[in-house]
Amino acid sequence: MFKRKFYTKITFIMLLFASNIYDYKILYIFFKDYTK
């Protein structure tokens, strides 16, 4: 449970960062593959 919350925070930060560099598509593909 703790790990899940931790990774959710990391993912949220990564999404914010990715939106700043307009690279969210690569992150989306990575996240999609990671959550499989």
Phi and psi in radians as a Rosetta constraint file:
Dihedral C 1 N 2 CA 2 C 2 CIRCULARHARMONIC -1.087 0.35
Dihedral N 2 CA 2 C 2 N 3 CIRCULARHARMONIC -0.764 0.35
Dihedral C 2 N 3 CA 3 C 3 CIRCULARHARMONIC -1.080 0.35
Dihedral N 3 CA 3 C 3 N 4 CIRCULARHARMONIC -0.709 0.35
Dihedral C 3 N 4 CA 4 C 4 CIRCULARHARMONIC -1.077 0.35
Dihedral N 4 CA 4 C 4 N 5 CIRCULARHARMONIC -0.778 0.35
Dihedral C 4 N 5 CA 5 C 5 CIRCULARHARMONIC -1.099 0.35
Dihedral N 5 CA 5 C 5 N 6 CIRCULARHARMONIC -0.733 0.35
Dihedral C 5 N 6 CA 6 C 6 CIRCULARHARMONIC -1.058 0.35
Dihedral N 6 CA 6 C 6 N 7 CIRCULARHARMONIC -0.814 0.35
Dihedral C 6 N 7 CA 7 C 7 CIRCULARHARMONIC -1.211 0.35
Dihedral N 7 CA 7 C 7 N 8 CIRCULARHARMONIC -0.530 0.35
Dihedral C 7 N 8 CA 8 C 8 CIRCULARHARMONIC -1.123 0.35
Dihedral N 8 CA 8 C 8 N 9 CIRCULARHARMONIC -0.730 0.35
Dihedral C 8 N 9 CA 9 C 9 CIRCULARHARMONIC -1.091 0.35
Dihedral N 9 CA 9 C 9 N 10 CIRCULARHARMONIC -0.815 0.35
Dihedral C 9 N 10 CA 10 C 10 CIRCULARHARMONIC -1.034 0.35
Dihedral N 10 CA 10 C 10 N 11 CIRCULARHARMONIC -0.782 0.35
Dihedral C 10 N 11 CA 11 C 11 CIRCULARHARMONIC -1.088 0.35
Dihedral N 11 CA 11 C 11 N 12 CIRCULARHARMONIC -0.726 0.35
Dihedral C 11 N 12 CA 12 C 12 CIRCULARHARMONIC -1.081 0.35
Dihedral N 12 CA 12 C 12 N 13 CIRCULARHARMONIC -0.773 0.35
Dihedral C 12 N 13 CA 13 C 13 CIRCULARHARMONIC -1.104 0.35
Dihedral N 13 CA 13 C 13 N 14 CIRCULARHARMONIC -0.743 0.35
Dihedral C 13 N 14 CA 14 C 14 CIRCULARHARMONIC -1.095 0.35
Dihedral N 14 CA 14 C 14 N 15 CIRCULARHARMONIC -0.702 0.35
Dihedral C 14 N 15 CA 15 C 15 CIRCULARHARMONIC -1.104 0.35
Dihedral N 15 CA 15 C 15 N 16 CIRCULARHARMONIC -0.753 0.35
Dihedral C 15 N 16 CA 16 C 16 CIRCULARHARMONIC -1.080 0.35
Dihedral N 16 CA 16 C 16 N 17 CIRCULARHARMONIC -0.791 0.35
Dihedral C 16 N 17 CA 17 C 17 CIRCULARHARMONIC -1.102 0.35
Dihedral N 17 CA 17 C 17 N 18 CIRCULARHARMONIC -0.763 0.35
Dihedral C 17 N 18 CA 18 C 18 CIRCULARHARMONIC -1.119 0.35
Dihedral N 18 CA 18 C 18 N 19 CIRCULARHARMONIC -0.671 0.35
Dihedral C 18 N 19 CA 19 C 19 CIRCULARHARMONIC -1.152 0.35
Dihedral N 19 CA 19 C 19 N 20 CIRCULARHARMONIC -0.509 0.35
Dihedral C 19 N 20 CA 20 C 20 CIRCULARHARMONIC -1.231 0.35
Dihedral N 20 CA 20 C 20 N 21 CIRCULARHARMONIC -0.590 0.35
Dihedral C 20 N 21 CA 21 C 21 CIRCULARHARMONIC -1.804 0.35
Dihedral N 21 CA 21 C 21 N 22 CIRCULARHARMONIC 0.183 0.35
Dihedral C 21 N 22 CA 22 C 22 CIRCULARHARMONIC 0.939 0.35
Dihedral N 22 CA 22 C 22 N 23 CIRCULARHARMONIC 0.750 0.35
Dihedral C 22 N 23 CA 23 C 23 CIRCULARHARMONIC -2.207 0.35
Dihedral N 23 CA 23 C 23 N 24 CIRCULARHARMONIC 0.498 0.35
Dihedral C 23 N 24 CA 24 C 24 CIRCULARHARMONIC -1.223 0.35
Dihedral N 24 CA 24 C 24 N 25 CIRCULARHARMONIC -0.397 0.35
Dihedral C 24 N 25 CA 25 C 25 CIRCULARHARMONIC -1.122 0.35
Dihedral N 25 CA 25 C 25 N 26 CIRCULARHARMONIC -0.746 0.35
Dihedral C 25 N 26 CA 26 C 26 CIRCULARHARMONIC -1.138 0.35
Dihedral N 26 CA 26 C 26 N 27 CIRCULARHARMONIC -0.735 0.35
Dihedral C 26 N 27 CA 27 C 27 CIRCULARHARMONIC -1.124 0.35
Dihedral N 27 CA 27 C 27 N 28 CIRCULARHARMONIC -0.683 0.35
Dihedral C 27 N 28 CA 28 C 28 CIRCULARHARMONIC -1.083 0.35
Dihedral N 28 CA 28 C 28 N 29 CIRCULARHARMONIC -0.754 0.35
Dihedral C 28 N 29 CA 29 C 29 CIRCULARHARMONIC -1.114 0.35
Dihedral N 29 CA 29 C 29 N 30 CIRCULARHARMONIC -0.761 0.35
Dihedral C 29 N 30 CA 30 C 30 CIRCULARHARMONIC -1.091 0.35
Dihedral N 30 CA 30 C 30 N 31 CIRCULARHARMONIC -0.787 0.35
Dihedral C 30 N 31 CA 31 C 31 CIRCULARHARMONIC -1.139 0.35
Dihedral N 31 CA 31 C 31 N 32 CIRCULARHARMONIC -0.699 0.35
Dihedral C 31 N 32 CA 32 C 32 CIRCULARHARMONIC -1.080 0.35
Dihedral N 32 CA 32 C 32 N 33 CIRCULARHARMONIC -0.751 0.35
Dihedral C 32 N 33 CA 33 C 33 CIRCULARHARMONIC -1.222 0.35
Dihedral N 33 CA 33 C 33 N 34 CIRCULARHARMONIC -0.603 0.35
Dihedral C 33 N 34 CA 34 C 34 CIRCULARHARMONIC -1.232 0.35
Dihedral N 34 CA 34 C 34 N 35 CIRCULARHARMONIC -0.587 0.35
Dihedral C 34 N 35 CA 35 C 35 CIRCULARHARMONIC -1.532 0.35
Dihedral N 35 CA 35 C 35 N 36 CIRCULARHARMONIC -0.009 0.35
